[in-house]
């Protein structure tokens, strides 16, 4: 019976981890279509059942990380090639 209990707990943990991965995959797919954090987090509310075993702070942290990384990628793409190296040349004074 004890061994069966460990097996069951292992299956439950694996299922929860799979649900977290599914939630993260959904977020990664949705983030591209969102222009604001509010829009992104609102769309993700429909998938909260996947992570109802997690603390809300942990879910918000996961979504925040995805949002920030996405925004950084957009910024890098927007400014790539626009910043040129600047060489300082003293004016001889």
CORTA-V395730 format. One record per residue. SS is DSSP state (H for helix, E for strand, - for the rest). PHI is phi in whole degrees, 0 to 359 (* if undefined). PSI is psi in whole degrees, -180 to 180 (NA if undefined). Layout:
# CORTA-V395730
ss=SS phi=PHI psi=PSI
ss=SS phi=PHI psi=PSI
This chain:
# CORTA-V395730
ss=- phi=* psi=-39
ss=H phi=296 psi=-42
ss=H phi=296 psi=-39
ss=H phi=296 psi=-38
ss=H phi=296 psi=-41
ss=H phi=295 psi=-41
ss=H phi=298 psi=-45
ss=H phi=296 psi=-43
ss=H phi=297 psi=-38
ss=H phi=297 psi=-41
ss=H phi=295 psi=-42
ss=H phi=296 psi=-44
ss=H phi=298 psi=-43
ss=H phi=298 psi=-39
ss=H phi=293 psi=-41
ss=H phi=294 psi=-41
ss=H phi=295 psi=-38
ss=H phi=295 psi=-40
ss=H phi=295 psi=-39
ss=H phi=298 psi=-42
ss=H phi=296 psi=-41
ss=H phi=297 psi=-41
ss=H phi=297 psi=-45
ss=H phi=296 psi=-41
ss=H phi=299 psi=-43
ss=H phi=300 psi=-46
ss=H phi=299 psi=-43
ss=H phi=296 psi=-33
ss=H phi=283 psi=-35
ss=H phi=279 psi=-34
ss=H phi=303 psi=-33
ss=H phi=296 psi=-28
ss=H phi=268 psi=3
ss=- phi=253 psi=139
ss=- phi=261 psi=-19
ss=- phi=225 psi=159
ss=H phi=300 psi=-42
ss=H phi=300 psi=-46
ss=H phi=299 psi=-45
ss=H phi=298 psi=-52
ss=H phi=294 psi=-34
ss=H phi=294 psi=-42
ss=H phi=293 psi=-33
ss=H phi=286 psi=-18
ss=H phi=303 psi=-31
ss=H phi=291 psi=-10
ss=H phi=245 psi=10
ss=H phi=298 psi=-24
ss=H phi=298 psi=-24
ss=H phi=291 psi=-25
ss=H phi=236 psi=29
ss=- phi=292 psi=-8
ss=- phi=272 psi=-8
ss=- phi=262 psi=156
ss=- phi=291 psi=144
ss=H phi=302 psi=-39
ss=H phi=302 psi=-39
ss=H phi=292 psi=-39
ss=H phi=294 psi=-45
ss=H phi=298 psi=-40
ss=H phi=298 psi=-42
ss=H phi=298 psi=-48
ss=H phi=295 psi=-39
ss=H phi=298 psi=-43
ss=H phi=299 psi=-45
ss=H phi=296 psi=-43
ss=H phi=296 psi=-46
ss=H phi=296 psi=-45
ss=H phi=298 psi=-39
ss=H phi=295 psi=-45
ss=H phi=295 psi=-38
ss=H phi=295 psi=-40
ss=H phi=297 psi=-44
ss=H phi=299 psi=-44
ss=H phi=296 psi=-43
ss=H phi=296 psi=-41
ss=H phi=294 psi=-38
ss=H phi=292 psi=-35
ss=H phi=257 psi=0
ss=- phi=295 psi=132
ss=- phi=83 psi=-12
ss=- phi=275 psi=-28
ss=- phi=265 psi=120
ss=- phi=257 psi=154
ss=- phi=290 psi=143
ss=- phi=243 psi=130
ss=- phi=251 psi=129
ss=- phi=275 psi=127
ss=- phi=237 psi=118
ss=- phi=296 psi=147
ss=- phi=277 psi=1
ss=- phi=88 psi=7
ss=- phi=290 psi=NA
